[in-house]
Amino acid sequence: MANNGFRYRAWLEKNKEYLCVKTINLDDSGIFNGVTCYEYDFFYSNRDVVLQQWTGLKDSNGTDIYEGDILAPEEITPRCGVVKYGEYTEDDGEYYQKVFGFFVDTGADEEYSVFHSLDYLGYIVIGNLFQNPELIG
């Protein structure tokens, strides 16, 4: 399956490293069952890797922002958090609404999107969930 302009990385737990995804493999039902990567000519099962999608954005240093990255604001608030993909509650100042997409979860009952505007340019990637878990919570 071609990536159609989307980019992914795969966390290989047994080697404690990220791999650049070459192909995403689906079973006959269309369910993700593994990847092949550029680094090694080998098929990795979905039990061996965690697939993370690129948000399509870069931080203020030009680093790609992926799902699972930990972002820190260049200013004091809001706090740093983990990039996730899914449903979250957005506060636009007037009311709360349920939204689906990439967001930053601070782990303190705060979720916010920095991706609907250029706000993400004030953030830097300081690590990720697998290699730097000490940076969160």
C-alpha positions as a Markdown table, in Angstrom:
| # | Residue | x | y | z |
|---|---|---|---|---|
| 1 | Met | 0.0 | 0.0 | 0.0 |
| 2 | Ala | 1.5 | 3.3 | -1.0 |
| 3 | Asn | 1.5 | 6.1 | 1.5 |
| 4 | Asn | -0.2 | 8.7 | -0.8 |
| 5 | Gly | 1.7 | 11.6 | 0.6 |
| 6 | Phe | 1.2 | 10.6 | 4.2 |
| 7 | Arg | 4.3 | 9.8 | 6.3 |
| 8 | Tyr | 4.7 | 7.4 | 9.1 |
| 9 | Arg | 7.3 | 6.2 | 11.5 |
| 10 | Ala | 7.3 | 2.9 | 13.4 |
| 11 | Trp | 8.6 | 2.4 | 16.9 |
| 12 | Leu | 10.3 | -1.0 | 17.1 |
| 13 | Glu | 10.2 | -1.8 | 20.8 |
| 14 | Lys | 12.7 | -4.7 | 20.8 |
| 15 | Asn | 15.4 | -2.5 | 19.3 |
| 16 | Lys | 14.2 | 0.7 | 21.0 |
| 17 | Glu | 14.4 | 2.7 | 17.8 |
| 18 | Tyr | 12.2 | 4.4 | 15.2 |
| 19 | Leu | 12.1 | 3.1 | 11.6 |
| 20 | Cys | 11.1 | 5.0 | 8.5 |
| 21 | Val | 8.0 | 3.2 | 7.1 |
| 22 | Lys | 8.3 | 2.1 | 3.5 |
| 23 | Thr | 4.9 | 0.3 | 3.2 |
| 24 | Ile | 1.9 | -0.3 | 5.4 |
| 25 | Asn | 0.5 | -3.8 | 5.1 |
| 26 | Leu | -3.2 | -4.6 | 5.4 |
| 27 | Asp | -4.9 | -8.0 | 5.7 |
| 28 | Asp | -7.8 | -9.0 | 3.4 |
| 29 | Ser | -10.2 | -7.1 | 5.7 |
| 30 | Gly | -8.2 | -3.9 | 5.4 |
| 31 | Ile | -6.9 | -4.1 | 9.0 |
| 32 | Phe | -3.3 | -3.0 | 9.7 |
| 33 | Asn | -1.1 | -6.0 | 10.2 |
| 34 | Gly | 2.5 | -4.7 | 9.8 |
| 35 | Val | 5.0 | -2.6 | 8.0 |
| 36 | Thr | 8.2 | -2.8 | 6.0 |
| 37 | Cys | 10.8 | -0.2 | 6.6 |
| 38 | Tyr | 13.7 | 1.4 | 4.7 |
| 39 | Glu | 16.3 | 0.6 | 7.4 |
| 40 | Tyr | 15.9 | -3.2 | 7.2 |
| 41 | Asp | 14.5 | -5.4 | 4.5 |
| 42 | Phe | 12.1 | -7.2 | 6.8 |
| 43 | Phe | 8.4 | -7.3 | 7.6 |
| 44 | Tyr | 7.4 | -6.2 | 11.1 |
| 45 | Ser | 4.1 | -7.4 | 12.5 |
| 46 | Asn | 1.7 | -5.0 | 14.1 |
| 47 | Arg | 2.6 | -6.8 | 17.4 |
| 48 | Asp | 6.2 | -5.6 | 17.0 |
| 49 | Val | 5.7 | -1.9 | 16.1 |
| 50 | Val | 3.7 | 1.1 | 17.0 |
| 51 | Leu | 2.7 | 3.1 | 13.9 |
| 52 | Gln | 2.7 | 6.9 | 14.2 |
| 53 | Gln | 1.5 | 9.4 | 11.6 |
| 54 | Trp | 3.2 | 12.7 | 10.7 |
| 55 | Thr | 0.8 | 15.6 | 11.4 |
| 56 | Gly | 1.9 | 17.4 | 8.3 |
| 57 | Leu | 3.5 | 20.2 | 10.4 |
| 58 | Lys | 6.9 | 21.2 | 11.6 |
| 59 | Asp | 7.8 | 22.9 | 14.9 |
| 60 | Ser | 9.5 | 26.3 | 15.1 |
| 61 | Asn | 12.9 | 24.6 | 14.6 |
| 62 | Gly | 11.8 | 22.9 | 11.4 |
| 63 | Thr | 11.4 | 19.4 | 13.0 |
| 64 | Asp | 8.6 | 17.2 | 11.8 |
| 65 | Ile | 5.8 | 16.8 | 14.4 |
| 66 | Tyr | 4.5 | 13.2 | 14.7 |
| 67 | Glu | 1.8 | 11.5 | 16.8 |
| 68 | Gly | 3.5 | 10.6 | 20.1 |
| 69 | Asp | 5.9 | 13.5 | 20.1 |
| 70 | Ile | 6.2 | 15.7 | 23.2 |
| 71 | Leu | 5.8 | 19.4 | 22.5 |
| 72 | Ala | 6.9 | 22.2 | 24.7 |
| 73 | Pro | 5.8 | 25.8 | 24.3 |
| 74 | Glu | 8.5 | 28.4 | 23.8 |
| 75 | Glu | 6.4 | 30.5 | 26.2 |
| 76 | Ile | 5.4 | 29.4 | 29.7 |
| 77 | Thr | 1.8 | 28.4 | 29.0 |
| 78 | Pro | 0.2 | 26.3 | 27.9 |
| 79 | Arg | 2.2 | 23.4 | 29.3 |
| 80 | Cys | 4.0 | 20.8 | 27.3 |
| 81 | Gly | 2.1 | 17.7 | 26.2 |
| 82 | Val | 1.9 | 14.7 | 23.9 |
| 83 | Val | 0.7 | 14.9 | 20.3 |
| 84 | Lys | -2.3 | 12.5 | 19.9 |
| 85 | Tyr | -4.9 | 11.7 | 17.2 |
| 86 | Gly | -8.5 | 11.3 | 18.2 |
| 87 | Glu | -11.5 | 13.0 | 19.7 |
| 88 | Tyr | -10.9 | 15.9 | 22.1 |
| 89 | Thr | -12.8 | 18.9 | 23.6 |
| 90 | Glu | -11.8 | 22.3 | 22.2 |
| 91 | Asp | -12.6 | 25.5 | 24.1 |
| 92 | Asp | -12.8 | 28.4 | 21.6 |
| 93 | Gly | -13.5 | 31.0 | 24.4 |
| 94 | Glu | -17.2 | 30.9 | 24.0 |
| 95 | Tyr | -18.2 | 27.3 | 24.2 |
| 96 | Tyr | -16.8 | 23.8 | 24.3 |
| 97 | Gln | -17.1 | 21.5 | 21.3 |
| 98 | Lys | -16.0 | 17.9 | 20.4 |
| 99 | Val | -13.4 | 17.8 | 17.6 |
| 100 | Phe | -11.6 | 14.9 | 15.9 |
| 101 | Gly | -8.0 | 15.3 | 14.8 |
| 102 | Phe | -4.5 | 15.9 | 16.1 |
| 103 | Phe | -4.3 | 17.6 | 19.5 |
| 104 | Val | -1.9 | 18.1 | 22.4 |
| 105 | Asp | -2.8 | 16.3 | 25.7 |
| 106 | Thr | -1.1 | 17.9 | 28.7 |
| 107 | Gly | -2.3 | 15.1 | 31.1 |
| 108 | Ala | -3.9 | 17.6 | 33.4 |
| 109 | Asp | -7.5 | 17.6 | 32.0 |
| 110 | Glu | -6.3 | 20.0 | 29.3 |
| 111 | Glu | -6.5 | 19.2 | 25.7 |
| 112 | Tyr | -5.9 | 21.8 | 22.9 |
| 113 | Ser | -5.3 | 22.0 | 19.3 |
| 114 | Val | -2.3 | 24.0 | 18.1 |
| 115 | Phe | -2.8 | 22.7 | 14.6 |
| 116 | His | -5.8 | 24.7 | 13.4 |
| 117 | Ser | -3.7 | 27.8 | 13.0 |
| 118 | Leu | -0.1 | 28.8 | 13.0 |
| 119 | Asp | 0.0 | 28.5 | 16.8 |
| 120 | Tyr | 2.2 | 25.3 | 16.5 |
| 121 | Leu | 5.1 | 27.5 | 15.3 |
| 122 | Gly | 5.6 | 28.5 | 19.0 |
| 123 | Tyr | 6.3 | 24.9 | 20.0 |
| 124 | Ile | 9.3 | 22.7 | 19.8 |
| 125 | Val | 9.6 | 18.9 | 19.7 |
| 126 | Ile | 11.5 | 17.9 | 22.9 |
| 127 | Gly | 11.2 | 14.2 | 22.7 |
| 128 | Asn | 8.6 | 11.4 | 22.2 |
| 129 | Leu | 6.7 | 8.9 | 24.4 |
| 130 | Phe | 9.0 | 6.0 | 23.9 |
| 131 | Gln | 12.5 | 7.5 | 24.2 |
| 132 | Asn | 11.7 | 10.3 | 26.7 |
| 133 | Pro | 8.7 | 9.2 | 28.9 |
| 134 | Glu | 10.3 | 11.2 | 31.8 |
| 135 | Leu | 9.3 | 14.4 | 30.1 |
| 136 | Ile | 5.6 | 14.0 | 30.7 |
| 137 | Gly | 3.6 | 13.8 | 33.9 |
